[in-house]
């Protein structure tokens, strides 16, 4: 793979992570200085806490994807380190999915207060998106492990 495509993907990872970290850092100070509406505080604060917790596995996933791109640049894409990175991506995506599934009751309460039924469907998007990423990472991990096994068998026969 050309270095330009992995450089583009590394830049994309940075552009995906930087705004999330900036919002997480700025958002906590904004919430302390400007508390939410007291009517919604019991709903919004637990949801915000869950969102802040989900930043950790999100950044971990981006770091593991960056590690994969570095391995691909170094022609070490077919290694056990790549399999471990894909496994960590899978577990981080599952963690995000569980966190946002835990947040769904708060989203449902907010939708009832504001009479916005579409909010529940929008709240389900991160759950299903991260599940898709987890399944994709699991499939890639399995395929990569099989390719590594085949490669090691071929190395022994030659």
N, CA and C of each residue as an Amber inpcrd file, in Angstrom:
protein
   474
   0.8450000  -1.1680000   0.0000000   0.0000000   0.0000000   0.0000000
   0.8930000   1.2360000   0.0000000   0.4950000   2.2330000  -0.7290000
   1.2860000   3.4490000  -0.8170000   1.2260000   4.2140000   0.5020000
   2.3250000   4.8890000   0.7850000   2.3830000   5.6900000   2.0110000
   1.3770000   6.8370000   1.9810000   1.0470000   7.3290000   0.7990000
   0.1200000   8.4570000   0.7200000  -1.2680000   8.0780000   1.2230000
  -1.6980000   6.8630000   0.9280000  -3.0290000   6.4590000   1.3970000
  -3.0400000   6.2480000   2.9080000  -1.9700000   5.6880000   3.4710000
  -1.9460000   5.5250000   4.9270000  -1.7610000   6.8780000   5.6130000
  -1.0550000   7.7900000   4.9710000  -0.9240000   9.1380000   5.5360000
  -2.2740000   9.8290000   5.5500000  -3.0310000   9.6630000   4.4770000
  -4.3840000  10.2260000   4.4300000  -5.2540000   9.6340000   5.5420000
  -5.1500000   8.3240000   5.7560000  -5.9470000   7.6880000   6.8060000
  -5.5060000   8.1340000   8.1990000  -4.2150000   8.3430000   8.3860000
  -3.7220000   8.8560000   9.6670000  -4.2640000  10.2630000   9.9160000
  -4.2760000  11.0790000   8.8780000  -4.8360000  12.4220000   9.0000000
  -6.3210000  12.3550000   9.3240000  -7.0250000  11.4290000   8.6890000
  -8.4530000  11.2650000   8.9680000  -8.6800000  10.8490000  10.4220000
  -7.8250000   9.9700000  10.9440000  -7.9330000   9.5780000  12.3490000
  -7.7220000  10.7730000  13.2650000  -6.7380000  11.6080000  12.9250000
  -6.5060000  12.8060000  13.7290000  -7.7100000  13.7380000  13.6750000
  -8.2790000  13.9020000  12.4920000  -9.4360000  14.7910000  12.3420000
 -10.6810000  14.2210000  13.0200000 -10.7160000  12.9200000  13.2260000
 -11.8340000  12.3160000  13.9520000 -11.6490000  12.4650000  15.4620000
 -10.4220000  12.4510000  15.9320000 -10.1670000  12.4750000  17.3610000
 -10.0410000  13.8630000  17.9570000  -9.4460000  14.7970000  17.2260000
  -9.1940000  16.1270000  17.7610000 -10.4710000  16.8650000  18.1750000
 -11.5220000  16.8860000  17.3580000 -12.7300000  17.5960000  17.7900000
 -13.3930000  16.9460000  19.0160000 -13.3400000  15.6350000  19.0960000
 -13.9490000  14.9520000  20.2390000 -13.2040000  15.3100000  21.5270000
 -11.8740000  15.2870000  21.4660000 -11.0970000  15.6680000  22.6520000
 -11.3110000  17.1340000  23.0070000 -11.3740000  18.0010000  22.0030000
 -11.5960000  19.4230000  22.2640000 -12.9680000  19.6520000  22.9000000
 -13.9830000  18.9810000  22.3720000 -15.3210000  19.1240000  22.9580000
 -15.3850000  18.5490000  24.3690000 -14.6750000  17.4500000  24.5960000
 -14.6860000  16.8560000  25.9270000 -14.0110000  17.7820000  26.9370000
 -12.9120000  18.3820000  26.5360000 -12.2030000  19.2710000  27.4590000
 -12.9840000  20.5720000  27.6570000 -13.4600000  21.1680000  26.5790000
 -14.1960000  22.4140000  26.6840000 -15.5710000  22.1920000  27.3060000
 -16.2030000  21.0960000  26.9750000 -17.5660000  20.8390000  27.4580000
 -17.6640000  20.6990000  28.9520000 -16.6810000  20.0960000  29.5930000
 -16.7470000  19.9230000  31.0380000 -16.6730000  21.2750000  31.7370000
 -15.8540000  22.1780000  31.2140000 -15.7740000  23.5020000  31.8210000
 -17.0370000  24.3150000  31.5360000 -17.6120000  24.1230000  30.3730000
 -18.8430000  24.8300000  30.0380000 -19.9910000  24.3560000  30.9240000
 -20.0790000  23.0600000  31.1620000 -21.1620000  22.5440000  31.9960000
 -21.0320000  22.9930000  33.4490000 -19.8170000  23.0970000  33.9490000
 -19.6240000  23.5640000  35.3190000 -20.0240000  25.0250000  35.4350000
 -19.6830000  25.8360000  34.4440000 -20.0010000  27.2570000  34.4870000
 -21.4420000  27.5750000  34.1430000 -22.0690000  26.7600000  33.3300000
 -23.4490000  26.9890000  32.8870000 -24.2620000  25.7270000  33.1350000
 -24.7770000  25.5620000  34.3420000 -25.5260000  24.3320000  34.6210000
 -26.7740000  24.2280000  33.7420000 -27.1690000  22.9990000  33.5100000
 -28.3320000  22.7400000  32.6560000 -29.6080000  23.1870000  33.3660000
 -30.6590000  23.2130000  32.6280000 -31.9670000  23.5310000  33.1770000
 -32.2610000  22.5660000  34.3250000 -32.6530000  23.0630000  35.4970000
 -32.8930000  22.1550000  36.6330000 -33.9080000  21.0460000  36.3480000
 -34.8450000  21.2960000  35.4380000 -35.8190000  20.2610000  35.0880000
 -35.1510000  19.0800000  34.3880000 -34.1330000  19.3690000  33.5990000
 -33.4860000  18.3470000  32.8010000 -32.1940000  17.8100000  33.4120000
 -31.7890000  18.3400000  34.5610000 -30.4960000  17.9670000  35.1320000
 -30.4180000  16.4770000  35.4440000 -31.5010000  15.9010000  35.9350000
 -31.4910000  14.4740000  36.2740000 -31.3700000  13.5910000  35.0370000
 -31.6910000  14.1460000  33.8920000 -31.5960000  13.3950000  32.6430000
 -30.2850000  13.7010000  31.9170000 -29.9280000  14.9810000  31.8750000
 -28.7700000  15.3850000  31.0870000 -27.4390000  14.9940000  31.7150000
 -27.3010000  15.1430000  33.0120000 -26.0070000  14.8680000  33.6300000
 -25.6000000  13.3990000  33.5360000 -26.4780000  12.4350000  33.7830000
 -26.0450000  11.0450000  33.5630000 -25.6850000  10.7660000  32.1020000
 -26.4300000  11.3550000  31.1830000 -26.1190000  11.1710000  29.7670000
 -24.7650000  11.7860000  29.4290000 -24.4660000  12.9510000  29.9750000
 -23.1720000  13.5820000  29.7260000 -22.0310000  12.7760000  30.3340000
 -22.2580000  12.2080000  31.5070000 -21.2310000  11.3730000  32.1340000
 -20.9290000  10.1670000  31.2520000 -21.9750000   9.5470000  30.7220000
 -21.7820000   8.3900000  29.8380000 -21.0390000   8.8080000  28.5770000
 -21.3590000   9.9770000  28.0430000 -20.6490000  10.4510000  26.8540000
 -19.1670000  10.7000000  27.1590000 -18.8940000  11.2680000  28.3260000
 -17.4900000  11.4900000  28.6860000 -16.7520000  10.1780000  28.9010000
 -17.3930000   9.1970000  29.4710000 -16.7570000   7.8900000  29.6540000
 -16.4800000   7.2470000  28.2960000 -17.3790000   7.4530000  27.3360000
 -17.2040000   6.8290000  26.0190000 -16.0520000   7.4480000  25.2270000
 -15.5410000   8.5950000  25.6490000 -14.3960000   9.1950000  24.9650000
 -13.1630000   8.3090000  25.1230000 -13.0400000   7.6280000  26.2520000
 -11.8590000   6.7840000  26.5080000 -11.7620000   5.6340000  25.5030000
 -12.8110000   4.7930000  25.3490000 -12.6750000   3.7330000  24.3410000
 -12.6110000   4.2690000  22.9100000 -13.2180000   5.4250000  22.6630000
 -13.1520000   6.0200000  21.3230000 -11.7130000   6.3910000  20.9760000
 -11.0350000   7.0650000  21.8980000  -9.6400000   7.4450000  21.6510000
  -8.7370000   6.2160000  21.5900000  -9.0410000   5.2040000  22.3980000
  -8.2780000   3.9590000  22.3430000  -8.4340000   3.2970000  20.9750000
  -9.6300000   3.3140000  20.4430000  -9.8780000   2.7500000  19.1170000
  -9.0990000   3.5070000  18.0480000  -9.1030000   4.8230000  18.1330000
  -8.3530000   5.6070000  17.1590000  -6.8570000   5.3310000  17.2660000
  -6.3540000   5.1620000  18.4770000  -4.9340000   4.8570000  18.6600000
  -4.6000000   3.4850000  18.0680000  -5.4590000   2.4970000  18.2930000
  -5.2090000   1.1630000  17.7440000  -5.2560000   1.1840000  16.2150000
  -6.1640000   1.9670000  15.6540000  -6.2210000   2.0970000  14.1950000
  -4.9540000   2.7700000  13.6750000  -4.4510000   3.7570000  14.4100000
  -3.1970000   4.3990000  14.0260000  -2.0440000   3.3980000  14.0790000
  -2.0190000   2.5520000  15.1130000  -0.9900000   1.5130000  15.2100000
  -1.0530000   0.5650000  14.0180000  -2.2720000   0.2050000  13.6110000
  -2.4230000  -0.6600000  12.4340000  -1.8460000   0.0020000  11.1870000
  -2.0980000   1.2830000  11.0220000  -1.5760000   1.9880000   9.8490000
  -0.0520000   2.0650000   9.8800000   0.5190000   2.2430000  11.0610000
   1.9850000   2.2550000  11.1750000   2.5430000   0.8800000  10.8220000
   1.8720000  -0.1840000  11.2930000   2.3220000  -1.5380000  10.9490000
   2.2340000  -1.7860000   9.4480000   1.1910000  -1.2870000   8.8290000
   1.0420000  -1.4450000   7.3810000   2.1500000  -0.6790000   6.6580000
   2.4850000   0.5150000   7.1470000   3.5920000   1.2820000   6.5510000
   4.9120000   0.5370000   6.6530000   5.1040000  -0.1950000   7.7460000
   6.3530000  -0.9260000   7.9710000   6.3220000  -2.3360000   7.3880000
   5.3180000  -2.6450000   6.5720000   5.1370000  -3.9670000   5.9730000
   5.0400000  -5.0750000   7.0190000   4.4080000  -4.7690000   8.1430000
   4.1780000  -5.7490000   9.1960000   2.6760000  -5.9110000   9.4500000
   1.8980000  -5.7130000   8.4180000   0.4460000  -5.7910000   8.5660000
  -0.0400000  -7.1740000   8.9370000   0.6600000  -8.2050000   8.4700000
   0.2810000  -9.5830000   8.7820000   1.0960000 -10.0610000   9.9760000
   0.7410000  -9.5490000  11.1430000   1.4450000  -9.9290000  12.3640000
   0.4390000 -10.0940000  13.4970000   0.9070000 -10.6910000  14.5550000
   0.0220000 -10.8870000  15.7200000  -0.3030000  -9.5620000  16.3950000
   0.5610000  -8.5760000  16.2250000   0.2720000  -7.2530000  16.7920000
  -0.9690000  -6.6620000  16.1220000  -1.1100000  -6.8880000  14.8160000
  -2.2910000  -6.4150000  14.0910000  -3.5510000  -7.1240000  14.5900000
  -3.4240000  -8.4090000  14.8540000  -4.5680000  -9.1700000  15.3700000
  -4.9810000  -8.6320000  16.7400000  -3.9850000  -8.3400000  17.5880000
  -4.2900000  -7.7910000  18.9120000  -4.9360000  -6.4170000  18.8050000
  -4.4570000  -5.5880000  17.8740000  -5.0350000  -4.2610000  17.6920000
  -6.4870000  -4.3600000  17.2400000  -6.7760000  -5.2720000  16.3180000
  -8.1580000  -5.4530000  15.8710000  -9.0360000  -5.9820000  16.9970000
  -8.4640000  -6.8260000  17.8440000  -9.2170000  -7.3430000  18.9850000
  -9.5570000  -6.2090000  19.9580000  -8.6010000  -5.3060000  20.2060000
  -8.8620000  -4.1690000  21.0900000  -9.8940000  -3.2290000  20.4820000
  -9.8340000  -3.0450000  19.1620000 -10.8430000  -2.2090000  18.4960000
 -12.2230000  -2.8140000  18.6760000 -12.3150000  -4.1380000  18.5560000
 -13.6010000  -4.8180000  18.7260000 -14.1500000  -4.5810000  20.1340000
 -13.3090000  -4.7610000  21.1430000 -13.7830000  -4.5940000  22.5170000
 -14.1120000  -3.1390000  22.8460000 -13.3640000  -2.2020000  22.2990000
 -13.6870000  -0.7900000  22.5140000 -15.0170000  -0.4230000  21.8610000
 -15.2580000  -0.9420000  20.6660000 -16.5290000  -0.6720000  19.9860000
 -17.6910000  -1.2900000  20.7610000 -17.4950000  -2.4850000  21.2920000
 -18.5410000  -3.0930000  22.1120000 -18.7890000  -2.2850000  23.3850000
 -17.7260000  -1.7500000  23.9720000 -17.8730000  -0.9230000  25.1680000
 -18.6790000   0.3340000  24.8640000 -18.3760000   0.9680000  23.7510000
 -19.1350000   2.1620000  23.3600000 -20.5940000   1.8130000  23.1370000
 -20.8410000   0.6820000  22.4950000 -22.2170000   0.2530000  22.2430000
 -22.9680000   0.0290000  23.5500000 -22.3270000  -0.6140000  24.5060000
 -22.9750000  -0.8610000  25.8020000 -23.2300000   0.4530000  26.5330000
 -22.2530000   1.3590000  26.5060000 -22.4390000   2.6430000  27.1920000
 -23.6210000   3.4220000  26.6190000 -23.7220000   3.4540000  25.3040000
 -24.8300000   4.1930000  24.7050000 -26.1580000   3.4450000  24.8560000
 -26.1140000   2.1450000  24.9750000 -27.3500000   1.4080000  25.2730000
 -27.8170000   1.7180000  26.6970000 -26.8770000   1.8900000  27.6070000
 -27.2230000   2.2850000  28.9790000 -27.8040000   3.6960000  28.9830000
 -27.3630000   4.5260000  28.0560000 -27.8460000   5.9020000  27.9890000
 -29.2400000   6.0190000  27.3610000 -29.6920000   5.0020000  26.6580000
 -30.9850000   5.0810000  25.9620000 -32.1740000   5.4070000  26.8680000
 -32.2680000   4.8840000  28.0910000 -33.4010000   5.2960000  28.9370000
 -33.4250000   6.8000000  29.2250000 -32.2580000   7.4150000  29.3600000
 -32.2090000   8.8670000  29.5730000 -32.6440000   9.6100000  28.3200000
 -32.2660000   9.0810000  27.1590000 -32.6980000   9.6840000  25.8970000
 -34.2110000   9.5460000  25.7550000 -34.7300000   8.3980000  26.1750000
 -36.1830000   8.1780000  26.1130000 -36.9140000   9.1620000  27.0310000
 -36.3750000   9.3830000  28.2320000 -36.9980000  10.3470000  29.1510000
 -36.9610000  11.7550000  28.5650000 -35.8520000  12.1050000  27.9390000
 -35.7420000  13.4250000  27.3150000 -36.7450000  13.5480000  26.1670000
 -36.9100000  12.4890000  25.3970000 -37.8610000  12.5180000  24.2860000
 -39.2900000  12.6770000  24.8050000 -39.6010000  12.0600000  25.9420000
 -40.9440000  12.2170000  26.5070000 -41.1730000  13.6320000  27.0230000
 -40.1540000  14.2230000  27.6550000 -40.3040000  15.5840000  28.1700000
 -40.4710000  16.6010000  27.0510000 -39.7070000  16.4220000  25.9790000
 -39.7510000  17.3750000  24.8750000 -40.7480000  16.9830000  23.7970000
 -41.3910000  15.8370000  23.9300000 -42.3230000  15.3250000  22.9370000
 -41.6280000  15.2150000  21.5670000 -40.4720000  14.5180000  21.5850000
 -39.6760000  14.3440000  20.3750000 -39.3880000  12.8620000  20.1830000
 -40.3050000  12.1160000  19.5520000 -40.1010000  10.6750000  19.4220000
 -38.9150000  10.2910000  18.5380000 -38.5200000  11.1480000  17.6260000
 -37.3790000  10.8460000  16.7660000 -36.0650000  10.8340000  17.5080000
 -36.0410000  11.4160000  18.6980000 -34.8260000  11.4650000  19.4910000
 -34.3690000  10.0720000  19.9060000 -35.3020000   9.1720000  20.1380000
 -34.9490000   7.8020000  20.5230000 -34.2470000   7.0980000  19.3660000
 -34.7300000   7.2920000  18.1630000 -34.1010000   6.6740000  16.9910000
 -32.7000000   7.2460000  16.8030000 -32.5490000   8.5540000  16.9850000
 -31.2320000   9.1700000  16.8770000 -30.3170000   8.6430000  17.9790000
 -30.8620000   8.3710000  19.1560000 -30.0720000   7.8190000  20.2510000
 -29.5970000   6.4010000  19.9900000 -30.2870000   5.6820000  19.1170000
 -29.8890000   4.3100000  18.7990000 -28.7540000   4.2480000  17.7680000
 -28.4960000   5.3230000  17.0650000 -27.4780000   5.3270000  16.0160000
 -26.0940000   4.9600000  16.5560000 -25.6170000   5.5710000  17.6560000
 -24.2880000   5.1670000  18.1460000 -24.2240000   3.7070000  18.5880000
 -25.3210000   3.1840000  19.1010000 -25.3380000   1.7780000  19.5310000
 -25.1140000   0.8650000  18.3310000 -25.8860000   1.0700000  17.2870000
 -25.7810000   0.1940000  16.1290000 -24.5160000   0.4590000  15.3130000
 -24.0850000   1.7100000  15.2360000 -22.8630000   2.0140000  14.4900000
 -21.6560000   1.3530000  15.1410000 -21.5790000   1.4180000  16.4530000
 -20.4370000   0.7890000  17.1150000 -20.5390000  -0.7300000  17.0780000
 -21.7490000  -1.2680000  17.0580000 -21.8950000  -2.7190000  16.8870000
 -21.4060000  -3.1570000  15.5090000 -21.7040000  -2.3740000  14.4940000
 -21.2260000  -2.6900000  13.1460000 -19.7000000  -2.6540000  13.1030000
 -19.1070000  -1.6630000  13.7490000 -17.6440000  -1.5770000  13.7960000
 -17.0620000  -2.7720000  14.5330000 -17.7030000  -3.1820000  15.6390000
 -17.2130000  -4.3340000  16.4030000 -17.2770000  -5.6130000  15.5690000
 -18.3700000  -5.8250000  14.8620000 -18.4960000  -7.0250000  14.0310000
 -17.4830000  -6.9820000  12.8910000 -17.3060000  -5.8150000  12.2770000
 -16.3380000  -5.6740000  11.1910000 -14.9230000  -5.9590000  11.6920000
 -14.5740000  -5.4460000  12.8640000 -13.2420000  -5.6930000  13.4250000
 -13.0660000  -7.1700000  13.7600000 -14.1320000  -7.8260000  14.2440000
 -14.0370000  -9.2540000  14.5600000 -13.8250000 -10.0840000  13.2940000
 -14.5310000  -9.7360000  12.2290000 -14.3740000 -10.4580000  10.9630000
 -12.9670000 -10.2350000  10.4000000 -12.4960000  -8.9960000  10.4300000
 -11.1360000  -8.7210000   9.9550000 -10.0950000  -9.4440000  10.7910000
 -10.3070000  -9.4930000  12.0970000  -9.3630000 -10.1850000  12.9720000
  -9.2910000 -11.6640000  12.6300000 -10.4680000 -12.2630000  12.4170000
 -10.4950000 -13.6830000  12.0690000  -9.8140000 -13.9400000  10.7220000
 -10.0960000 -13.1080000   9.7300000  -9.4670000 -13.2630000   8.4150000
  -7.9620000 -13.0480000   8.4920000  -7.5410000 -12.0590000   9.2610000
  -6.1100000 -11.7990000   9.4050000  -5.4160000 -12.9410000  10.1240000
  -6.0700000 -13.5000000  11.1410000  -5.4810000 -14.6380000  11.8530000
  -5.3470000 -15.8440000  10.9290000  -6.3610000 -16.0970000  10.0960000
  -6.2830000 -17.1990000   9.1380000  -5.1780000 -16.9530000   8.1140000
  -5.0190000 -15.7100000   7.6590000  -3.9540000 -15.3970000   6.7040000
  -2.5800000 -15.5840000   7.3370000  -2.4480000 -15.2170000   8.5940000
  -1.1780000 -15.4080000   9.2950000  -0.8780000 -16.8960000   9.4490000
  -1.9130000 -17.6840000   9.7670000  -1.7270000 -19.1320000   9.9000000
  -1.2960000 -19.7520000   8.5690000  -1.9410000 -19.3500000   7.4880000
  -1.5800000 -19.8690000   6.1640000  -0.1580000 -19.4490000   5.7970000
   0.1890000 -18.2130000   6.0980000   1.5350000 -17.7270000   5.8010000
   2.5830000 -18.5100000   6.5940000   2.3080000 -18.7700000   7.8540000
   3.2850000 -19.5210000   8.6600000   3.4050000 -20.9660000   8.1760000
   2.2920000 -21.5780000   7.7210000   2.3580000 -22.9240000   7.1500000
   3.1930000 -22.9330000   5.8770000   3.0180000 -21.9170000   5.0420000
   3.8080000 -21.8320000   3.8130000   5.2660000 -21.5750000   4.0930000
   5.5680000 -20.8210000   5.1250000   6.9690000 -20.5920000   5.4950000
   7.6440000 -21.8720000   5.9330000   6.9010000 -22.7510000   6.5980000
   7.4780000 -24.0160000   7.0610000   7.6720000 -25.0180000   5.9130000
   6.8470000 -24.9470000   4.8910000   6.9560000 -25.9200000   3.7960000
   8.0860000 -25.5770000   2.8300000   8.4880000 -24.3370000   2.7680000
   9.5360000 -23.9340000   1.8120000  10.8900000 -24.2110000   2.3170000
